[in-house]
């Protein structure tokens, strides 16, 4: 094997590893899911190498060629669709992280399958999470470092549930992003597109308390980040936030496998729609370029419509035998 080919293999593995790390941190992907994606992407990478390509140079024709190869091997539609899903998500990740300037899978049509509904916490469960993390922040008998960590998590959770930010956007907020008189956050999302997201009083109060405690730490130094860390980037790694969030979920009596930063983003969108928000507004707040991406939440609208008919239709109060 030539050195050039070995270098391509190493790059593919690094990119796939970074993608899988994001799935684990942002979406709370289970171990089995990650292993399945890893196998699928390794097979895709091997196909591309045989064509003299890799994940950074593959074109639409290469992706179509891979899908045709799966069909020739007798793959079931469900299995082929799962592999295409993994490939799509990989290329979306590479585009979002600026490793590529395009996404070769955007025009690829896959087998039709029912789209699974997103994991969502109820409003009561979100309240339990927020209450669990806020408990003890003001307790002077607790170790100061524990109070600081709790205040940071409270600020992160309040911001996430109030804004629906992607976890990568949340942890990388600048120190100047939120001030006492700040009503709207300016967020630069995927593709460098900016959007405005309103802030709640609860989120601003949680951030203010976090800042107060942070300023009292002995090793506190001026930082350009709202959530500073000793990491290479200088701010809290999203993996650390995801890990700590699962610990809070356990304390709140919620299964750790049901909670991740991405699940709270889903909760933000679903609860807004449940309370009457317009789908287009939710699209703008989430930073979705295409409303089709936001339409995964229409199951909430369907349930609300059923409830309205049940509660408001004049015939629903009539005895069954008169209908």
KEKE-3310 file (N, C-alpha, C; in steps of 0.2 Angstrom, whole numbers, plus 5000, padded with zeros to 4 digits):
npx = (5004:5003:5010:5002:4990:4988:4988:4976:4967:4969:4965:4951:4947:4949:4940:4928:4928:4927:4914:4906:4909:4903:4889:4888:4889:4881:4868:4866:4868:4867:4878:4877:4872:4882:4892:4886:4885:4898:4903:4896:4900:4914:4913:4908:4919:4929:4924:4924:4938:4942:4939:4947:4944:4939:4931:4931:4932:4922:4909:4892:4890:4898:4892:4879:4884:4888:4876:4870:4879:4876:4863:4865:4872:4861:4856:4843:4830:4828:4840:4849:4844:4847:4861:4863:4857:4867:4878:4873:4872:4885:4891:4884:4889:4902:4901:4895:4905:4914:4923:4921:4914:4902:4888:4887:4876:4864:4855:4852:4840:4833:4827:4809:4805:4796:4799:4807:4800:4806:4816:4808:4806:4794:4785:4785:4795:4806:4805:4808:4822:4828:4825:4832:4845:4847:4846:4854:4863:4863:4867:4878:4885:4889:4903:4912:4916:4907:4895:4898:4899:4886:4879:4884:4879:4866:4864:4868:4857:4846:4848:4848:4836:4828:4831:4834:4846:4859:4870:4884:4883:4879:4889:4900:4897:4901:4909:4903:4891:4879:4871:4865:4855:4852:4841:4839:4848:4862:4865:4877:4875:4875:4883:4887:4876:4867:4855:4842:4838:4827:4829:4825:4819:4823:4833:4843:4845:4850:4862:4868:4870:4879:4890:4893:4897:4908:4917:4922:4930:4946:4955:4951:4951:4951:4941:4937:4925:4909:4907:4920:4935:4948:4950:4956:4950:4946:4934:4920:4919:4908:4906:4908:4898:4887:4889:4888:4875:4868:4871:4864:4851:4849:4849:4837:4828:4826:4828:4845:4847:4837:4840:4849:4859:4853:4841:4835:4834:4825:4814:4812:4807:4796:4788:4785:4778:4767:4761:4756:4764:4770:4774:4784:4790:4796:4805:4814:4819:4826:4835:4834:4837:4829:4811:4806:4814:4810:4798:4797:4792:4779:4770:4767:4758:4748:4743:4738:4728:4719:4716:4710:4698:4692:4690:4683:4673:4656:4648:4654:4650:4638:4628:4634:4624:4616:4623)
npy = (4994:5011:5026:5037:5032:5026:5038:5044:5034:5036:5049:5048:5040:5048:5058:5051:5047:5059:5063:5053:5055:5067:5063:5055:5065:5076:5070:5060:5047:5029:5016:5004:5010:5019:5010:5003:5013:5016:5004:5005:5016:5013:5004:5011:5020:5011:5008:5020:5022:5012:5018:5028:5039:5049:5053:5067:5070:5064:5063:5066:5056:5046:5042:5038:5027:5019:5016:5009:4998:4992:4988:4979:4969:4964:4970:4973:4985:4993:4991:4997:5010:5013:5014:5024:5034:5036:5040:5052:5059:5060:5068:5079:5083:5085:5096:5106:5108:5114:5106:5102:5111:5108:5097:5081:5072:5078:5078:5065:5052:5041:5025:5024:5027:5027:5041:5042:5048:5062:5060:5066:5076:5078:5093:5093:5085:5092:5103:5096:5092:5105:5109:5100:5103:5116:5115:5117:5127:5139:5134:5137:5128:5118:5111:5124:5122:5113:5120:5130:5122:5117:5129:5132:5122:5124:5137:5133:5123:5131:5141:5132:5126:5138:5143:5134:5131:5123:5112:5114:5128:5133:5130:5137:5150:5168:5178:5190:5189:5189:5200:5210:5218:5212:5206:5198:5185:5184:5173:5163:5151:5136:5135:5148:5157:5169:5171:5177:5175:5175:5178:5172:5178:5169:5162:5172:5176:5164:5164:5175:5172:5161:5168:5176:5167:5161:5172:5172:5162:5155:5153:5160:5167:5181:5177:5174:5167:5162:5150:5145:5135:5122:5116:5113:5121:5131:5133:5125:5108:5100:5086:5085:5092:5085:5073:5077:5081:5070:5064:5073:5070:5057:5060:5067:5058:5053:5043:5041:5038:5044:5057:5071:5084:5087:5081:5090:5101:5097:5096:5110:5114:5106:5109:5122:5122:5114:5123:5132:5139:5145:5135:5140:5150:5143:5136:5146:5149:5138:5138:5131:5128:5123:5121:5108:5100:5105:5100:5088:5089:5090:5080:5084:5095:5088:5080:5091:5096:5085:5086:5098:5096:5086:5093:5105:5103:5104:5092:5083:5081:5075:5061:5044:5036:5044:5048)
npz = (5000:4996:5002:5000:4999:5012:5019:5015:5020:5034:5035:5032:5042:5053:5051:5051:5064:5071:5067:5073:5086:5087:5086:5097:5107:5104:5101:5109:5104:5105:5110:5102:5091:5087:5084:5073:5064:5062:5056:5044:5038:5036:5027:5016:5014:5010:4998:4991:4991:4982:4971:4970:4978:4992:5008:5007:4994:4987:4975:4969:4960:4964:4977:4972:4965:4975:4981:4971:4970:4983:4980:4970:4977:4984:4995:5007:5006:5018:5024:5015:5015:5028:5028:5018:5026:5036:5028:5022:5034:5038:5027:5029:5041:5038:5029:5037:5046:5039:5032:5019:5005:4999:4998:4993:4994:4993:4982:4981:4981:4992:4998:5002:5018:5034:5044:5059:5075:5084:5100:5114:5128:5141:5147:5160:5164:5159:5168:5180:5177:5177:5190:5197:5194:5199:5212:5227:5223:5230:5242:5255:5262:5254:5244:5236:5223:5218:5219:5209:5197:5197:5195:5182:5174:5176:5170:5157:5154:5155:5145:5134:5134:5132:5120:5110:5104:5095:5102:5099:5096:5108:5118:5113:5115:5116:5129:5129:5124:5131:5140:5154:5149:5137:5125:5114:5106:5095:5083:5075:5064:5055:5040:5041:5043:5050:5064:5074:5091:5104:5122:5138:5154:5164:5159:5157:5171:5176:5169:5174:5188:5186:5181:5192:5202:5195:5194:5206:5208:5212:5202:5191:5176:5164:5150:5133:5132:5136:5143:5149:5148:5151:5139:5122:5113:5122:5127:5135:5132:5121:5123:5137:5143:5138:5145:5158:5159:5158:5170:5178:5174:5179:5192:5193:5191:5178:5164:5158:5145:5138:5138:5131:5124:5111:5113:5121:5113:5104:5113:5115:5103:5101:5112:5110:5098:5103:5111:5103:5094:5077:5064:5055:5062:5072:5063:5060:5072:5076:5066:5054:5037:5028:5028:5028:5036:5048:5049:5055:5067:5066:5071:5083:5080:5074:5085:5093:5085:5085:5098:5099:5091:5099:5111:5107:5097:5093:5093:5101:5114:5113:5117:5113:5107:5100:5089)
capx = (5000:5007:5010:4997:4983:4988:4986:4969:4963:4970:4960:4944:4946:4949:4934:4922:4928:4925:4907:4904:4910:4897:4883:4887:4889:4875:4862:4866:4868:4869:4884:4876:4871:4888:4896:4883:4887:4906:4904:4893:4905:4920:4912:4908:4926:4932:4921:4927:4945:4943:4938:4952:4941:4938:4925:4932:4932:4917:4904:4885:4890:4901:4887:4874:4887:4889:4870:4869:4883:4872:4857:4868:4873:4855:4854:4836:4829:4829:4847:4852:4842:4851:4868:4862:4856:4874:4882:4870:4874:4893:4892:4881:4893:4908:4899:4894:4911:4919:4928:4919:4910:4896:4886:4885:4870:4858:4850:4851:4834:4833:4820:4805:4803:4793:4804:4805:4799:4812:4815:4806:4804:4788:4787:4786:4802:4811:4805:4812:4829:4830:4824:4837:4852:4847:4846:4860:4868:4864:4869:4884:4888:4892:4909:4911:4917:4901:4891:4900:4897:4879:4877:4886:4874:4859:4864:4868:4851:4841:4849:4847:4828:4825:4833:4834:4853:4863:4875:4890:4882:4878:4895:4904:4894:4906:4907:4899:4884:4873:4872:4859:4849:4851:4834:4840:4855:4863:4868:4880:4874:4878:4884:4888:4870:4865:4848:4840:4835:4825:4831:4820:4822:4826:4840:4847:4846:4855:4869:4871:4872:4885:4895:4895:4901:4914:4921:4925:4935:4953:4959:4947:4955:4947:4941:4932:4920:4904:4908:4927:4937:4955:4951:4960:4946:4945:4927:4917:4918:4901:4905:4908:4891:4882:4890:4886:4868:4865:4871:4858:4845:4848:4847:4830:4824:4824:4833:4850:4847:4832:4842:4855:4858:4849:4834:4832:4833:4819:4809:4811:4803:4790:4784:4783:4772:4762:4758:4753:4769:4769:4780:4789:4794:4801:4810:4819:4823:4831:4841:4834:4837:4823:4806:4805:4818:4806:4791:4797:4788:4771:4766:4764:4752:4743:4740:4735:4722:4715:4713:4705:4692:4689:4687:4679:4668:4650:4645:4658:4647:4632:4629:4636:4618:4613:4627)
capy = (5000:5017:5031:5042:5029:5026:5044:5044:5030:5039:5055:5045:5037:5054:5062:5047:5047:5066:5063:5048:5059:5072:5059:5053:5071:5080:5067:5054:5040:5023:5012:5000:5014:5021:5004:5002:5019:5015:4999:5007:5022:5010:5000:5017:5022:5006:5008:5026:5021:5008:5023:5033:5044:5048:5057:5074:5071:5060:5067:5063:5050:5041:5040:5034:5021:5015:5013:5004:4992:4989:4984:4973:4964:4961:4973:4975:4993:4995:4991:5002:5016:5015:5016:5031:5039:5037:5044:5059:5063:5061:5073:5085:5085:5088:5103:5110:5109:5117:5102:5103:5117:5105:5090:5077:5068:5082:5076:5057:5049:5034:5021:5028:5024:5032:5045:5041:5054:5063:5059:5072:5076:5082:5099:5091:5082:5097:5106:5092:5093:5112:5110:5096:5106:5122:5113:5118:5132:5144:5131:5138:5122:5113:5114:5129:5120:5110:5125:5132:5117:5117:5135:5132:5117:5128:5142:5129:5121:5137:5143:5127:5125:5144:5145:5128:5131:5117:5111:5117:5135:5134:5130:5142:5157:5172:5181:5196:5187:5190:5206:5211:5221:5208:5203:5193:5182:5184:5166:5162:5144:5132:5139:5155:5161:5172:5171:5180:5170:5178:5176:5172:5181:5164:5161:5178:5176:5158:5166:5180:5169:5158:5173:5179:5162:5160:5177:5171:5156:5158:5152:5163:5172:5184:5173:5177:5163:5162:5144:5144:5128:5121:5113:5116:5127:5137:5133:5119:5103:5097:5080:5086:5095:5079:5068:5080:5082:5063:5063:5077:5067:5052:5063:5070:5052:5052:5038:5044:5036:5048:5064:5073:5091:5087:5080:5097:5105:5094:5098:5117:5115:5103:5112:5129:5120:5112:5129:5137:5143:5144:5131:5144:5154:5137:5134:5152:5149:5132:5139:5126:5131:5120:5119:5101:5098:5106:5096:5082:5091:5091:5076:5088:5099:5083:5079:5097:5096:5080:5088:5104:5093:5083:5098:5111:5101:5104:5086:5078:5081:5071:5053:5040:5033:5050:5050)
capz = (5000:4995:5008:4999:5001:5019:5022:5014:5025:5040:5035:5032:5049:5058:5050:5053:5071:5073:5066:5078:5092:5088:5087:5104:5112:5103:5100:5113:5101:5109:5108:5096:5085:5084:5081:5067:5059:5061:5051:5037:5035:5034:5020:5011:5013:5006:4991:4988:4990:4976:4965:4970:4981:4999:5010:5005:4986:4984:4972:4969:4956:4969:4981:4968:4963:4981:4982:4966:4972:4988:4977:4966:4982:4987:5001:5008:5006:5025:5026:5011:5018:5034:5025:5015:5031:5039:5023:5022:5040:5038:5023:5032:5046:5034:5026:5043:5050:5034:5029:5012:5003:4996:5001:4987:4995:4993:4977:4981:4983:4995:4999:5006:5025:5039:5048:5067:5078:5088:5107:5117:5136:5143:5150:5168:5164:5159:5175:5185:5176:5179:5197:5200:5194:5203:5219:5231:5221:5235:5249:5257:5265:5249:5242:5231:5216:5216:5217:5202:5192:5196:5192:5175:5171:5176:5164:5150:5153:5154:5139:5129:5133:5131:5114:5106:5101:5094:5107:5097:5096:5115:5122:5110:5116:5118:5135:5128:5120:5135:5145:5158:5144:5131:5124:5108:5104:5088:5083:5068:5063:5049:5034:5043:5043:5057:5066:5081:5096:5110:5128:5143:5160:5168:5156:5159:5178:5177:5167:5179:5194:5184:5181:5199:5205:5191:5195:5213:5208:5213:5196:5186:5172:5159:5145:5128:5131:5142:5147:5148:5150:5149:5133:5117:5110:5127:5130:5138:5126:5121:5126:5144:5144:5137:5150:5165:5158:5159:5177:5181:5172:5184:5199:5192:5190:5171:5161:5155:5138:5136:5138:5128:5122:5106:5115:5124:5107:5101:5117:5114:5097:5102:5117:5107:5094:5107:5114:5098:5089:5070:5061:5051:5067:5075:5059:5060:5079:5075:5061:5048:5030:5024:5033:5028:5042:5054:5049:5059:5073:5065:5075:5089:5078:5073:5092:5095:5081:5088:5105:5098:5089:5104:5116:5105:5092:5097:5093:5105:5120:5113:5119:5108:5103:5095:5083)
cpx = (5004:5006:5004:4990:4983:4986:4979:4965:4963:4965:4953:4942:4945:4942:4928:4922:4926:4917:4904:4904:4904:4891:4882:4886:4882:4868:4861:4865:4870:4875:4883:4875:4877:4892:4893:4885:4894:4907:4901:4898:4912:4919:4911:4915:4930:4930:4924:4935:4947:4942:4943:4949:4941:4932:4925:4931:4926:4912:4897:4886:4893:4896:4881:4877:4887:4882:4868:4873:4879:4866:4860:4870:4867:4853:4846:4836:4830:4836:4851:4850:4846:4858:4868:4861:4863:4878:4880:4873:4881:4894:4889:4886:4900:4907:4898:4900:4917:4924:4927:4914:4904:4894:4883:4879:4864:4852:4849:4844:4835:4827:4816:4804:4800:4799:4802:4804:4805:4810:4813:4804:4798:4790:4788:4793:4807:4811:4809:4820:4831:4830:4830:4844:4852:4847:4853:4865:4869:4866:4876:4888:4891:4899:4908:4912:4911:4895:4892:4898:4890:4876:4879:4881:4867:4859:4864:4861:4845:4841:4847:4839:4825:4826:4833:4841:4855:4868:4882:4889:4882:4885:4900:4902:4900:4904:4903:4892:4878:4875:4865:4853:4848:4844:4835:4847:4856:4868:4871:4879:4877:4878:4886:4882:4868:4857:4848:4836:4833:4827:4825:4823:4825:4832:4845:4849:4851:4862:4872:4873:4878:4891:4898:4899:4908:4919:4925:4930:4942:4957:4956:4951:4950:4947:4936:4926:4915:4905:4916:4929:4945:4956:4955:4957:4945:4939:4925:4916:4911:4900:4905:4901:4886:4883:4887:4878:4865:4866:4865:4852:4844:4846:4840:4825:4822:4830:4838:4850:4842:4834:4849:4854:4853:4842:4831:4830:4826:4813:4807:4806:4796:4785:4781:4777:4766:4758:4756:4758:4768:4775:4785:4793:4799:4806:4816:4823:4828:4836:4840:4833:4831:4817:4804:4809:4814:4800:4791:4793:4781:4767:4763:4758:4747:4739:4736:4728:4717:4712:4708:4698:4688:4686:4683:4673:4661:4647:4649:4655:4640:4633:4630:4630:4615:4617:4626)
cpy = (5006:5022:5035:5038:5028:5032:5046:5040:5033:5045:5053:5043:5043:5057:5058:5047:5054:5066:5059:5052:5064:5069:5058:5059:5075:5077:5061:5048:5035:5020:5008:5004:5017:5016:5003:5007:5018:5010:5001:5012:5018:5006:5006:5019:5018:5006:5014:5025:5017:5012:5028:5040:5044:5053:5064:5076:5068:5065:5063:5056:5044:5038:5036:5027:5016:5012:5008:4997:4988:4985:4978:4967:4961:4964:4974:4983:4996:4996:4996:5009:5018:5017:5023:5036:5041:5041:5051:5063:5065:5067:5080:5088:5088:5095:5108:5112:5112:5113:5101:5109:5114:5099:5086:5073:5072:5080:5068:5055:5042:5031:5024:5024:5029:5035:5044:5048:5055:5062:5066:5071:5080:5088:5098:5089:5087:5101:5102:5092:5100:5113:5106:5099:5112:5121:5113:5123:5137:5141:5132:5133:5117:5116:5119:5127:5116:5115:5129:5128:5117:5123:5135:5128:5121:5133:5138:5126:5126:5140:5139:5127:5132:5146:5140:5128:5124:5117:5115:5125:5137:5135:5135:5149:5162:5175:5187:5195:5189:5195:5207:5214:5218:5205:5197:5191:5182:5178:5165:5154:5141:5136:5147:5160:5163:5172:5175:5176:5174:5175:5176:5175:5175:5162:5166:5178:5170:5160:5171:5177:5165:5162:5176:5174:5161:5166:5176:5165:5159:5157:5155:5168:5175:5179:5176:5173:5163:5156:5142:5137:5128:5117:5116:5122:5133:5137:5126:5114:5101:5090:5080:5088:5089:5074:5071:5080:5075:5062:5067:5073:5061:5055:5065:5064:5051:5048:5042:5043:5040:5055:5065:5080:5091:5085:5086:5102:5103:5096:5105:5118:5112:5106:5119:5127:5118:5118:5134:5141:5141:5140:5135:5148:5149:5136:5140:5151:5143:5133:5134:5129:5129:5118:5112:5098:5099:5102:5090:5083:5091:5086:5079:5092:5094:5081:5085:5097:5091:5083:5094:5101:5090:5087:5103:5109:5101:5097:5081:5077:5077:5064:5049:5037:5038:5051:5046)
cpz = (5000:5001:5007:5001:5008:5022:5021:5019:5032:5041:5036:5039:5054:5057:5052:5061:5074:5072:5071:5085:5093:5089:5094:5109:5111:5103:5104:5110:5105:5106:5102:5090:5082:5081:5074:5061:5057:5055:5044:5034:5033:5028:5015:5009:5009:4999:4987:4987:4983:4970:4965:4974:4989:5001:5008:4998:4983:4981:4972:4965:4960:4974:4978:4966:4969:4982:4977:4968:4978:4985:4973:4971:4986:4993:5001:5008:5013:5026:5022:5013:5024:5032:5022:5020:5034:5034:5022:5028:5040:5033:5025:5037:5043:5031:5032:5046:5045:5031:5021:5011:5000:5000:4995:4988:4994:4988:4977:4984:4986:4995:5003:5013:5029:5043:5055:5070:5083:5096:5110:5124:5136:5146:5158:5169:5164:5165:5180:5184:5179:5187:5200:5200:5198:5210:5222:5228:5226:5242:5250:5260:5260:5247:5236:5224:5214:5215:5210:5197:5191:5193:5184:5171:5171:5171:5157:5149:5151:5147:5133:5128:5131:5123:5108:5102:5100:5099:5105:5097:5104:5119:5120:5111:5118:5125:5135:5125:5124:5140:5149:5153:5138:5130:5118:5107:5097:5087:5076:5068:5057:5043:5035:5043:5050:5058:5073:5085:5102:5117:5133:5149:5164:5166:5158:5167:5179:5175:5171:5185:5192:5184:5188:5202:5201:5193:5202:5213:5208:5206:5190:5182:5166:5153:5139:5128:5137:5146:5146:5151:5148:5143:5127:5114:5115:5130:5132:5132:5127:5124:5134:5146:5143:5143:5157:5165:5160:5167:5181:5180:5177:5190:5199:5191:5183:5168:5157:5148:5135:5135:5135:5126:5116:5107:5118:5118:5104:5106:5116:5108:5098:5106:5114:5102:5098:5110:5109:5093:5082:5068:5058:5056:5070:5070:5059:5067:5079:5070:5055:5042:5027:5029:5033:5034:5048:5055:5052:5065:5072:5068:5081:5086:5077:5080:5094:5091:5083:5094:5104:5096:5095:5109:5113:5100:5096:5097:5098:5112:5120:5115:5113:5104:5099:5089:5077)
residu = (UNK:UNK:UNK:UNK:UNK:UNK:UNK:UNK:UNK:UNK:UNK:UNK:UNK:UNK:UNK:UNK:UNK:UNK:UNK:UNK:UNK:UNK:UNK:UNK:UNK:UNK:UNK:UNK:UNK:UNK:UNK:UNK:UNK:UNK:UNK:UNK:UNK:UNK:UNK:UNK:UNK:UNK:UNK:UNK:UNK:UNK:UNK:UNK:UNK:UNK:UNK:UNK:UNK:UNK:UNK:UNK:UNK:UNK:UNK:UNK:UNK:UNK:UNK:UNK:UNK:UNK:UNK:UNK:UNK:UNK:UNK:UNK:UNK:UNK:UNK:UNK:UNK:UNK:UNK:UNK:UNK:UNK:UNK:UNK:UNK:UNK:UNK:UNK:UNK:UNK:UNK:UNK:UNK:UNK:UNK:UNK:UNK:UNK:UNK:UNK:UNK:UNK:UNK:UNK:UNK:UNK:UNK:UNK:UNK:UNK:UNK:UNK:UNK:UNK:UNK:UNK:UNK:UNK:UNK:UNK:UNK:UNK:UNK:UNK:UNK:UNK:UNK:UNK:UNK:UNK:UNK:UNK:UNK:UNK:UNK:UNK:UNK:UNK:UNK:UNK:UNK:UNK:UNK:UNK:UNK:UNK:UNK:UNK:UNK:UNK:UNK:UNK:UNK:UNK:UNK:UNK:UNK:UNK:UNK:UNK:UNK:UNK:UNK:UNK:UNK:UNK:UNK:UNK:UNK:UNK:UNK:UNK:UNK:UNK:UNK:UNK:UNK:UNK:UNK:UNK:UNK:UNK:UNK:UNK:UNK:UNK:UNK:UNK:UNK:UNK:UNK:UNK:UNK:UNK:UNK:UNK:UNK:UNK:UNK:UNK:UNK:UNK:UNK:UNK:UNK:UNK:UNK:UNK:UNK:UNK:UNK:UNK:UNK:UNK:UNK:UNK:UNK:UNK:UNK:UNK:UNK:UNK:UNK:UNK:UNK:UNK:UNK:UNK:UNK:UNK:UNK:UNK:UNK:UNK:UNK:UNK:UNK:UNK:UNK:UNK:UNK:UNK:UNK:UNK:UNK:UNK:UNK:UNK:UNK:UNK:UNK:UNK:UNK:UNK:UNK:UNK:UNK:UNK:UNK:UNK:UNK:UNK:UNK:UNK:UNK:UNK:UNK:UNK:UNK:UNK:UNK:UNK:UNK:UNK:UNK:UNK:UNK:UNK:UNK:UNK:UNK:UNK:UNK:UNK:UNK:UNK:UNK:UNK:UNK:UNK:UNK:UNK:UNK:UNK:UNK:UNK:UNK:UNK:UNK:UNK:UNK:UNK:UNK:UNK:UNK:UNK:UNK:UNK:UNK:UNK:UNK:UNK:UNK:UNK:UNK:UNK:UNK:UNK:UNK:UNK:UNK:UNK:UNK)
# end
